[in-house]
Amino acid sequence: FDSNFVFVFRACMVPILLGYYSPQGAVIMSPLFFGIAHFHHMIERIRRGQDFQTAFFISSFQFAYTTVFGMYSAFLFVRTGHLASCVIGKSQFAQKKILNGI
């Protein structure tokens, strides 16, 4: 699932946005869509019985987190032109997360 998001939002969406916006605009806009796409987790949390306020807070944090990382990832993609840069960046980040117990 996560690798599908990387493919759709980096390899597909960024090149489309680059056709209409500057590289800076594409780097900013793509992760906003990517972050919004993560709000489906809020619905899942509410369906499992979590109250709206907590589910919204967690999803908002996840939106901010994925948007910031998405800007970095989109920047790498625009700068290098290769999806591999996004995958390597994501794997390095995930590795640091695991090693630090986050």
Summary of the structure (lengths in Angstrom):
residues: 102
radius of gyration: 14.7
end to end distance: 20.5
largest distance: 43.6
contacts: 283
relative contact order: 0.14
helix: 85%
strand: 0%
